Amino acid sequence: MDITVCICTRDRLAYLQDCLHGLQCQTVSDQFDILVVDSASHPSNAAHLVQIVADTLPHARLQRVAQPGISLARNIGAQNARTSYIAYIDDDAIPAPDWVERIMGAIAERDVPPALIGGRIMPRWEVPLPSWWPPQLRGTLSIIEYEGQGEYRTPALPPGLEPYGANLVLHVPTLLALGGFGQHCGRDGMVLLSDEDVQVAWRLQAAGHSARYDSRIVVEHQIQASRLTPAWLLSRLYWQGVSTVRTRRQLGRARSVWWELPRRVVAAAAFAPTGLLPRGSNRLLATRWRLAYATGFLRAALGDALAARG
């Protein structure tokens, strides 16, 4: 057993059960460990969570974390893994039956195993995607539909293709040596920060390790109906603007933030009137999501810089 499947969860018992059921149906059910990290779930769910994990597989374990935050939970998962590799899957994702088998194959087929492997994430819609949803923003729902394999940030893959934590495999000793996932990024309740997975991947590459994409490693992501609203999309884009700035600074690219700043100032000023529309309206959404992103970008670029100086 050389792979730990890690599911970080918080107060989403029904989704967690679907994910665990998918793990029960794996083609290599006796060749991986399962670690469920409870990221500060409400006490009322504690007994149910214990029972759900106990009913899964004999080697399933539960680790509780008192403080919420996806990056913290993933780091706890890596620290408690008993294997060389850890495969992260979101609690609202369902692995394909050969998910673990495909991971093992992708690791074994290379002379120098990669430190990171990102997989394919297909949508499972709770309700149909609204017609007003901008096609270029499907990725905000943690969807990756590209078929192929290759090293990230090379001509082998499309530009802009990035790993998502919903389907992500990491070499545990290398991840821990890197310092794990950044503590000032990643989802935390209604704060939709992101890019903690991207930061890890690019830091690994900068350190000389391989970070690859492999579409043979597939999960289905249950797209919650509550996310398919204009308000959620605008919030997601606002926090993406914040995340972009923090990621660039974390990776030593602070200068690119200042180069982009004038463009984001112009966008925020030009699109500001559309911010008066109700958040639940889908009118002028193509303009409003750009305003949301620019606002988040400016807040992080200027606010974080002022806070650091203070």
Order of alpha helices (4+ residues) and beta strands (2+ residues): beta-alpha-beta-alpha-beta-alpha-beta-beta-alpha-beta-beta-beta-alpha-alpha-beta-alpha-alpha-alpha-alpha
